Amino acid sequence: MYRFQMVLLLTASLVVTGCGAAGAEGESAAAAPQATAQPSRCRQPRRVVVGIDFSGSYQLAREGLDQVATLVEHAACPGDEWFLRAIEENSYYPPAALRTVRFPALPLRPSERPELHLRRQYLRDLQQWQVRAKAFATARAQQAQDIRALNAAPARATDIYGFLAKAGELLVNTPQGTVPVVVMATDLVDTAGRDSAFDLQGAVVLVLAFEAEDPTVSVRDFWQDRLRRANASTVHFRDVTERSFDVLDALALGVSP
């Protein structure tokens, strides 16, 4: 087991939105309001399982963390659940869990009505909505900062299959109307050798900070096929030199660019 050092600063911003205290695995949970709707850029909430490769053979963990943090900054939506895990020698087991973040859903934004006698109530409702929307934006920015602060000692092996098996389990009960997503920052070179069946439940897969060690070996093609056979809906690879968030990522994650 490795000691993960990170800043846990979800305080006042999530208190406004009704978040509870951190759980046993660093969970930040919140009770969502009854009426829910996403801002115009967010089409649907997502359940996102993120894996950061901390194995010694992967030299881009810091770049991967930055790309994941940027993804959160630009693409996290109200109602999202994000499960952050380490890809290490035993990626399936509980010590690989870094933290779970649940962004509370926003209530419906009030629609202005022409009737004068409803104007005062509309202004009150709008003010309350703006407070919650601002708290969400603050919480999202804080989470991105916390992700960039993650640190871990290098793992002795890379257990890609263990991470994917756990990701499939976390996605199996994805609520209707919620999009399943898997994000990995890794070179996809498995050295643990625990190849096993896994089911990604129709998830969109983003592989960030990807850089194949040997250009003569088609790592990308192998995993593209393997992930699609495991019921990934689409698979996207992002090189470490590419922008960490662009229109492709926005469309893949169901966010209007």
Secondary structure, DSSP 8 states (H G I E B T S, - for coil): -----------HHHHHHTEEEE-TTS-EEE---SS----TTBSS-EEEEEEEE-BTT---HHHHHHHHHHHHHHH--TT-EEEEEEESTTTTSGGGEEEEEE-----------S-GGGHHHHHHHHHHHHHHHHHHHHHHHHHHHHHHT-----BSS--HHHHHHHHHHHHTT--TT-EEEEEEES-----S--------TT-EEEEEEE--S-TTS-HHHHHHHHHHHTT-SEEEEEETTS-SS-HHHHHHTTB--
